[in-house]
Amino acid sequence: MDYIKINKQAWDKRTTVHVDSTFYDVDAFKKGKTSLNLLELEQVGNVKGKKLLHLQCHFGQDTLSWAREGATVTGVDLSSQAIEQAEQLKQSLGLKAEFIAKDIYQFGRENTDSFDVVFTSYGVLCWLPDLTDWAKTIASALKQGGEFHLVEFHSFNDLIDGYSYFPQAEPDVEKEGTYTENCDGEKSTTVTWAHSLSEVINALIQAGLNIEYFKEYAYSPYNCIEGMEYVSGQGYQMLHKGQQIPLLYSIKASKPTRK
Ligand SMILES: C[S@@+](CC[C@H](N)C(=O)[O-])C[C@H]1O[C@@H](n2cnc3c(N)ncnc32)[C@H](O)[C@@H]1O
């Protein structure tokens, strides 16, 4: 099964829907609103003058938001449609960025550049079959002392949605709609993989990165599970038997400096 081809088709189709959605609110972004949430802005911190690689950058709003924060940015995404949209956004706003339409594993094999920061967020890992190679791609793209920042939907949510929490031999192959409000029942085939938290953390450790911290959050900026409720000043939460479930997690890891 050519999962790259299948997922690329799905994301090309989704991109066209996403750029017109209120979820992504391109108009507000064009007027100067950042697409980044406080969580990742605080986690990554000051990026002025830093070289930042954004993996799975979709149509580039977060990448360009990091550019607005002062970083020199490179965004990589499988979807050529998403990268085309990112280029258009960049040009219309007169921002600087390099966008690369490529599978991240292929990018990892070919990349010779090195970065101060590698960033990736919200809905990225399920599209990747192999976290060992993913983590190697990150480690080899980082300068010594460079930082990796991940903010991801908590794997516990997979369980709530009826998927496996633990990695499986075979991926989930489904016909799915997308997550923006304007998707109109349009579906495309997707191929996704379950990744437990220990799998993510161990892949980064085995790639030689130092885990600086791992955090879990009960609130999410995104209303993406049925039954979520908004708590003023916090974001969306989800209760199970009256208790909050974990919705997001974040990891900061660094590449050791050679002695
Ligand atoms: C949920 S989106 C990323 C979310 C991002 N935070 C956003 O909302 O802008 C997932 C992205 O991963 C990309 N993707 C999926 N598989 C990939 C692969 N093998 N290599 C590179 N990008 C991939 C998709 O094209 C899509 O743009």
The ligand as an SDF file (V2000), in Angstrom:
LIG
                    3D

 27 29  0  0  0  0  0  0  0  0999 V2000
   -2.8830   18.0380   11.1360 C   0  0  0  0  0  0  0  0  0  0  0  0
   -1.7620   18.7110    9.9790 S   0  0  0  0  0  0  0  0  0  0  0  0
   -0.5850   19.5810   10.9090 C   0  0  0  0  0  0  0  0  0  0  0  0
   -1.2330   20.5040   11.7510 C   0  0  0  0  0  0  0  0  0  0  0  0
   -0.6540   21.8610   11.8300 C   0  0  0  0  0  0  0  0  0  0  0  0
   -0.3720   22.1200   13.2030 N   0  0  0  0  0  0  0  0  0  0  0  0
   -1.6710   22.8590   11.3150 C   0  0  0  0  0  0  0  0  0  0  0  0
   -2.8360   22.8100   11.7350 O   0  0  0  0  0  0  0  0  0  0  0  0
   -1.3510   23.6950   10.4980 O   0  0  0  0  0  0  0  0  0  0  0  0
   -0.8030   17.3230    9.4870 C   0  0  0  0  0  0  0  0  0  0  0  0
    0.1260   17.6440    8.3170 C   0  0  0  0  0  0  0  0  0  0  0  0
    1.0340   16.5280    8.1660 O   0  0  0  0  0  0  0  0  0  0  0  0
    1.3370   16.4090    6.7990 C   0  0  0  0  0  0  0  0  0  0  0  0
    1.9090   15.0740    6.5570 N   0  0  0  0  0  0  0  0  0  0  0  0
    1.2920   13.8720    6.6450 C   0  0  0  0  0  0  0  0  0  0  0  0
    2.1690   12.8860    6.3830 N   0  0  0  0  0  0  0  0  0  0  0  0
    3.3670   13.4660    6.1350 C   0  0  0  0  0  0  0  0  0  0  0  0
    4.6590   12.9680    5.7840 C   0  0  0  0  0  0  0  0  0  0  0  0
    4.9000   11.6650    5.6580 N   0  0  0  0  0  0  0  0  0  0  0  0
    5.6480   13.8680    5.5800 N   0  0  0  0  0  0  0  0  0  0  0  0
    5.4230   15.2060    5.6960 C   0  0  0  0  0  0  0  0  0  0  0  0
    4.2210   15.7360    6.0190 N   0  0  0  0  0  0  0  0  0  0  0  0
    3.2020   14.8700    6.2460 C   0  0  0  0  0  0  0  0  0  0  0  0
    0.0160   16.6720    6.1020 C   0  0  0  0  0  0  0  0  0  0  0  0
    0.1660   17.0020    4.7430 O   0  0  0  0  0  0  0  0  0  0  0  0
   -0.5700   17.7970    6.9640 C   0  0  0  0  0  0  0  0  0  0  0  0
   -0.2970   19.0500    6.4140 O   0  0  0  0  0  0  0  0  0  0  0  0
  1  2  1  0
  2  3  1  0
  2 10  1  0
  3  4  1  0
  4  5  1  0
  5  6  1  0
  5  7  1  0
  7  8  2  0
  7  9  1  0
 10 11  1  0
 11 12  1  0
 11 26  1  0
 12 13  1  0
 13 14  1  0
 13 24  1  0
 14 15  1  0
 14 23  1  0
 15 16  2  0
 16 17  1  0
 17 18  1  0
 17 23  2  0
 18 19  1  0
 18 20  2  0
 20 21  1  0
 21 22  2  0
 22 23  1  0
 24 25  1  0
 24 26  1  0
 26 27  1  0
M  CHG  2   2   1   9  -1
M  END
$$$$
